[in-house]
Every structure is written in structure tokens, then in C-alpha cells.
């Protein structure tokens, strides 16, 4: 990312709680992106959508906490795995050159061990689910494993990330009901388009470096139409979510629950500056709030 003065800002920084850790532990916290909680919030929200729209959020608030822990651990594991695969590419991009593996602060062997420990936490969370949700969660592993390679073979790695980061909607719903009805699939589809939209915003930070080293992204593919493309993704997300809410509670008043998140998406796109990395990062991070608004909509409809 580059700030308003054109100076490259590193992706990994010692800040917040990460900066308070003992020096030997900091590179591992950075490798798992514990300094950047936006990632695990975005992984957690679809889990909350599924559980809330299925009607189980109030009664199984403890499961929400387990899903949050799982999101933190597995997002961290995904980041470690991604950096293991991308360590050579990361050295060529200004924003990622300081990452612990790319810079040599963490060895490859130590990164694999850290990945195993994070997956162990994920396994503990997995055992808190019913068998249907366990099988659904297990089904995401192939998608997760393939993701780091997508930026090498397709202009739309954001779409693959959508498949991965939205999977929690299926897990959350099935963890309560033990089923995957049509409403769940529609909810999942909406989350996929939401992820494509916000990750395209995120990719705006790296367009120059990505083009130089041959990394593909939707931000590069859309070119001058990137804002229109993001708006189309958000519109598709809202359309699928509208149908999902209608499946759960077939009353026109249920659709009003989507008005807050719709307004937030309109604000994001209308104020996005595609040529400003700091602006793009701020809009990307604002999706933490968008996820909260959607979770509340699912809770209201699911509890009706």
C-alpha cells in the first residue's frame, strides 16, 4: 500500500497488542496477521449470518464465540499457509516484502509448525459442531489449499476467496439446524459477491506492484470500470441476501432489514477513490461494520 505521499507502507507492522508481545513472539503474531483483525472479522461474519438467520444466535451464543475463535485461528492458519506459498512473490512487492517469511524473520520450518498449532485450535472448535456442520466445514479444505495459487492462473482470485471466506454461512446454519436448505445456499451466494467486492477494493492497493510481478487480480482486470464492478458485486450480494431472507421469512417487511447494509454499500462505492491506497484500505476495513449490519438483519429475520 502507498500513502497519500506515495511512500510504501509495509503490510506487517508492530502495533497494538502485537507490539506488547515479547520480541521472539512478534514475528509469529505478524505471520498470522494478529495485528490486522479485519481478516478474522470478515471470516467470522458469514458464520454469524448463517447461525442468526437459521434462528439459533440467541440460544447458542456460546457457539457464536466458538465460531469466532475458529475464525481467528483459521484465518491465521490461512495467512501462514499463504505466506509459505507466496514467500518468493512477497519479496518482490513493496507492501509484503517485510512479512516474516519473506524477510527471513521466521524460518520455513518454524512457519509449518506454527501452521500446525493454529490448525490444532481449529480442530478443537471443529469438535464443538454437530456432525453435519463438521462435514460441511471439512469440505472447505480443498478450496483453502488451492487459494494461494489462484492469483497465478486467473484474473479473478477474489472469486475463489469468496468461495472460501463465505463458507462459514453454510457452517453456521448447519451447526444449528443440521440441514442446508435453499435459503442457506442463497445466503452463501450473496456472501461470495460481497467478498469479491470488498477484496477488489483491497487489491486496489497493489495494482502497480501486481502488474510488475505478474500477479492477477480483479482490480487489474476491471481497469477503469473497477467502481462499477464493485457496485455490481454489492448489488448481486444484496439480491441473493434478499432472496435468502425471503426464504426464511416470506414477508415484505423482512426486506427492510437490509436497508442499513444497502446504505453502507452505497457510501462505500460513492466515496471510493480507486487511485488512493489509503482510501481503498479504509473502505475495505469498513466492511467489518457492513458485516455487523448484515448480522443484525439476519438476527432480526431469523428471530421473527
Beta strands, then each sheet from edge to edge (+ up, - down):
end
